[in-house]
Amino acid sequence: MHIPILLAAGGGIVSDLSETARQTAMTFGLNWPHFISQVISFCIVAGLLYLWAYKPILKLLEQRRQQIAEGLENAEKIKKELEATAKARQEILDKTNTEAIKLLEEARATAAAVREQETQKAIASAEQIIAKARAAAEQDHARMLADLKKEIGRLVVQTTVTVTGKVMTPEDQKRLAEETTQQISA
């Protein structure tokens, strides 16, 4: 807004500004040759710092940024691989558990079949033992009865001999034993 007015005023304002700048420079002790040499020195130092310090630092920062980016990518890959590994491990565990349960069921079924088979064998063996024991008991009973009959027959013959006082022949003794046995059997 005020710029066109200042320009319209002409060179008076511009000359005032340059005069003010000169007075300010003198007040602060501005020495133009010294100032220009300082600016040139500053530019040289800034250029050298840019080439020798700033560029290597920027290059190092770029390398570190790339390393961080690669590290993040690797971390993401590792995370995905870990998730895949965990999933595969869980699948293997589930499969193994299923197989273990199946094997346990098969083992139980086999054990039950073997137990039943062994029980049947034990029952059959026990029945055979009982049958043999009965047969042996019947044989012992029959033998004892036969022995008892013989003994009773002998006792009857001996008692008869004693009571009658008569001596009996072996034929008489045999006949008397047979009669006694028939009477006992009846």
C-alpha positions as CSV (number, residue, x, y, z in Angstrom):
1,M,0.0,0.0,0.0
2,H,2.6,2.4,1.0
3,I,5.1,1.3,-1.7
4,P,3.5,3.1,-4.6
5,I,3.4,6.3,-2.4
6,L,7.1,5.9,-1.6
7,L,8.0,5.3,-5.2
8,A,5.9,8.3,-6.2
9,A,7.8,10.4,-3.8
10,G,10.9,9.8,-5.9
11,G,14.5,9.4,-5.1
12,G,14.3,11.3,-1.8
13,I,13.2,8.3,0.2
14,V,15.7,6.0,-1.3
15,S,18.5,8.4,-0.7
16,D,17.3,8.8,2.9
17,L,17.4,5.0,3.3
18,S,20.9,4.8,2.0
19,E,22.0,7.6,4.2
20,T,20.5,5.8,7.2
21,A,22.2,2.6,6.2
22,R,25.5,4.5,6.0
23,Q,25.1,6.1,9.3
24,T,24.1,2.7,10.9
25,A,27.2,1.1,9.3
26,M,29.5,3.8,10.7
27,T,27.8,3.6,14.1
28,F,28.6,-0.1,14.3
29,G,32.0,0.3,12.7
30,L,31.4,-1.5,9.5
31,N,34.5,-1.7,7.3
32,W,33.6,-2.8,3.8
33,P,36.9,-4.4,2.8
34,H,37.1,-6.2,6.1
35,F,33.4,-7.2,5.8
36,I,33.9,-8.6,2.3
37,S,36.9,-10.6,3.4
38,Q,34.9,-12.0,6.3
39,V,32.1,-13.0,3.9
40,I,34.6,-14.7,1.5
41,S,36.2,-16.5,4.5
42,F,32.8,-17.6,5.7
43,C,31.9,-18.9,2.3
44,I,35.1,-20.8,2.0
45,V,34.7,-22.3,5.5
46,A,31.0,-23.1,4.8
47,G,32.0,-24.7,1.4
48,L,34.7,-26.8,3.1
49,L,32.4,-27.8,5.9
50,Y,29.7,-28.7,3.4
51,L,32.2,-30.9,1.4
52,W,34.1,-32.4,4.3
53,A,31.5,-32.6,7.1
54,Y,28.0,-32.0,6.0
55,K,28.1,-34.3,2.9
56,P,29.6,-37.3,4.8
57,I,27.2,-36.8,7.7
58,L,24.3,-36.7,5.2
59,K,25.7,-39.8,3.5
60,L,26.0,-41.5,6.9
61,L,22.5,-40.5,7.8
62,E,21.2,-41.9,4.5
63,Q,23.1,-45.2,5.1
64,R,21.6,-45.4,8.6
65,R,18.2,-44.6,7.2
66,Q,18.6,-47.5,4.7
67,Q,19.9,-49.8,7.4
68,I,16.9,-49.0,9.6
69,A,14.5,-49.5,6.6
70,E,16.2,-52.9,5.9
71,G,16.0,-53.7,9.6
72,L,12.3,-52.9,9.7
73,E,11.8,-55.0,6.5
74,N,13.8,-57.9,8.0
75,A,11.9,-57.5,11.3
76,E,8.6,-57.7,9.3
77,K,9.9,-60.8,7.4
78,I,11.0,-62.4,10.7
79,K,7.6,-61.6,12.2
80,K,5.8,-63.2,9.3
81,E,8.2,-66.2,9.4
82,L,7.6,-66.6,13.2
83,E,3.9,-66.5,12.7
84,A,4.1,-69.1,9.9
85,T,6.4,-71.2,12.1
86,A,4.0,-70.9,15.1
87,K,1.1,-71.8,12.9
88,A,3.0,-74.8,11.4
89,R,4.1,-75.9,14.9
90,Q,0.5,-75.7,16.2
91,E,-0.7,-77.7,13.2
92,I,2.0,-80.3,13.9
93,L,1.0,-80.4,17.6
94,D,-2.7,-80.8,16.7
95,K,-1.8,-83.5,14.2
96,T,0.4,-85.3,16.8
97,N,-2.3,-85.0,19.5
98,T,-4.9,-86.5,17.1
99,E,-2.5,-89.3,16.2
100,A,-1.7,-89.9,19.9
101,I,-5.4,-90.0,20.8
102,K,-6.0,-92.4,17.9
103,L,-3.1,-94.6,19.1
104,L,-4.4,-94.6,22.6
105,E,-7.8,-95.7,21.4
106,E,-6.3,-98.4,19.3
107,A,-4.1,-99.5,22.3
108,R,-7.2,-99.6,24.6
109,A,-9.1,-101.6,22.0
110,T,-6.2,-104.0,21.6
111,A,-5.8,-104.3,25.3
112,A,-9.5,-105.0,25.7
113,A,-9.3,-107.7,23.0
114,V,-6.2,-109.3,24.6
115,R,-7.8,-109.1,28.1
116,E,-11.0,-110.8,26.7
117,Q,-8.9,-113.4,24.9
118,E,-6.8,-114.1,28.0
119,T,-9.9,-114.2,30.1
120,Q,-11.4,-116.8,27.8
121,K,-8.2,-118.8,27.9
122,A,-8.2,-118.6,31.7
123,I,-11.8,-119.7,31.9
124,A,-11.1,-122.6,29.5
125,S,-8.0,-123.6,31.5
126,A,-10.0,-123.4,34.8
127,E,-12.7,-125.6,33.3
128,Q,-10.1,-128.1,32.1
129,I,-8.6,-128.1,35.6
130,I,-12.0,-128.5,37.2
131,A,-12.9,-131.4,34.8
132,K,-9.6,-133.1,35.5
133,A,-10.1,-132.6,39.2
134,R,-13.6,-134.1,39.0
135,A,-12.3,-137.0,36.9
136,A,-9.4,-137.5,39.4
137,A,-11.9,-137.3,42.3
138,E,-14.2,-139.8,40.6
139,Q,-11.3,-142.2,40.0
140,D,-10.1,-141.7,43.6
141,H,-13.7,-142.3,44.7
142,A,-14.0,-145.5,42.6
143,R,-10.6,-146.7,43.8
144,M,-11.5,-146.0,47.4
145,L,-14.8,-147.8,46.9
146,A,-13.0,-150.8,45.4
147,D,-10.5,-150.8,48.2
148,L,-13.3,-150.4,50.7
149,K,-15.2,-153.4,49.1
150,K,-12.1,-155.5,49.3
151,E,-11.4,-154.5,52.9
152,I,-15.0,-155.2,53.9
153,G,-14.9,-158.5,52.1
154,R,-11.7,-159.4,53.9
155,L,-13.1,-158.3,57.2
156,V,-16.3,-160.4,56.6
157,V,-14.2,-163.4,55.8
158,Q,-12.0,-162.9,58.8
159,T,-15.1,-162.3,61.0
160,T,-16.8,-165.4,59.6
161,V,-13.7,-167.5,60.2
162,T,-13.4,-166.2,63.7
163,V,-17.1,-166.7,64.5
164,T,-17.5,-170.1,62.9
165,G,-14.1,-171.3,63.9
166,K,-13.9,-173.1,60.6
167,V,-10.9,-172.8,58.3
168,M,-12.0,-171.5,54.9
169,T,-10.4,-172.4,51.7
170,P,-9.3,-169.8,49.3
171,E,-12.3,-170.6,47.1
172,D,-14.7,-170.1,50.0
173,Q,-13.0,-166.8,50.9
174,K,-13.4,-165.6,47.3
175,R,-17.1,-166.7,47.1
176,L,-17.9,-165.0,50.4
177,A,-16.0,-161.7,49.3
178,E,-18.0,-161.6,46.1
179,E,-21.3,-162.1,47.8
180,T,-20.5,-159.3,50.3
181,T,-19.5,-157.0,47.5
182,Q,-22.8,-157.7,45.6
183,Q,-24.8,-157.0,48.8
184,I,-22.9,-153.7,49.4
185,S,-23.4,-152.6,45.8
186,A,-27.1,-153.3,45.9
